[in-house]
Amino acid sequence: MPEDASSIKAVVFFFHGYGGHNSYISKLWYGKYLSERGMAVVMPDLVGHGYSEGTRAYVNSWQHWIDDHRMLIGLVCDAAATAAANGTEFNLGFTEQQRSALARVPYFLTGESLGGAQAIALGLRLQDEEAGVARRFAGACVIAPGIKGNPPPKPVVAALRYLIAPLVPYREIPKALDSVFLPEKAWLRPEDREGCLQDGWGSLGWGKQMRFRMGLNMLDQAQYVESSLHKVRFPFLSLHDPEDVIVLYEGSQLLSEKAATPPDEGGAPSRSRELQPMKGCLHDMLTNACLLVSERVHDWIDHRVALAAAAAGNNGGESSAENGSGSSGAAAAAEDVTPELAAAAAATD
């Protein structure tokens, strides 16, 4: 949270990936980077992850997470809900000044991998809500979003859905069938791979194979998001390595191609539906190139906030932060990131 509540210009929600949590140094650095630049950053651990309750790396339905995220947005960005939560287990400890600021600024959804797909799914829900806090939803930044992965053949999926997951939901998938837990494809540096393994044994993370029910949940969430991309009307930025083999770059391309997001008004190049290739950053870009990712997310969000402010000025002071549309701003560079650049950026963490 920015020290001066009056300087808050946006709220940024961040949803981590499967098996992860938000106590990693890279996640904390990301939050700190944005908060030092006027953004209130909210980074919940998913149920079953990190400091949140629940069976490790497990949830009965992925929709449970979306419902939790929607409730959290209300608690953070709705002044009445925040005030009502005082004295209850949902009290987030905001001061009156913070509560006032959070209730007037736009908010953005960000997330990586599984969390990136959740940001899109939640954005689809928010864009269809016509009143209340949903009107200040201004866009999403997704990092290697889990839209398209490497699903097993259809007969295997059918067996998983109707036989295996109902019978042994908590059992771990055999390593030969797991296309998600691939440390050498996620992290550039050996020490980060080792750190993941250490974190997953009796700690906050999950360094083991995916559970059968979770595998089905991941497939269902990705299928829902991919089938709904043509309904996306909100602005978005997607950062993705074209060589990512854990979740495929093709998913981000489909988002860019199919989304119904309108272009920004005005003469400047539109950035309302932006895809930036991050070649050489692998899957966990926040660990491998934290500074570069943080800069690009901040640049895009700051641009959207400026557009909303300009639109509000043109409307005589009436806010038009909804969906982040506006009339000014310059396009960001989207050049490929080499492994050398990624490693150099990560060294600043």
Buried (B, 14 or more C-beta within 10 A) or exposed (E): BBEEBEEBBBBBBBBBBBBBBBBBEBBBBBBEBBBEBBBBBBBBBBBBBBEBEBBBBBBBEBBBBBEBBBEBBBBBBBBEBBEEBEEEEBEBEBEEEBBBBBBEBBBBBBBBBBBBBBBBBBBBBBBEEEEEBBBBBBBBBBBBBBBBBEBBEEEEBEEBBEEBBEEEBEEBBEEEEBBBBBBEBBBBBEEBBEBBEEBBEEEBBBBBBBBBBBBBBBBBBBBBBBEEBEEBBBBBBBBBBBBBBBBBBBBBBBBBEBBEBEEBBBEBEBBBBBBBBBBBBBBBBBBBBBBBBBBBBBBBBBBBBBBBBBBBEEEEEEBBBBBBBBBBBEEBEBEEBEBEBBBEBBEEB
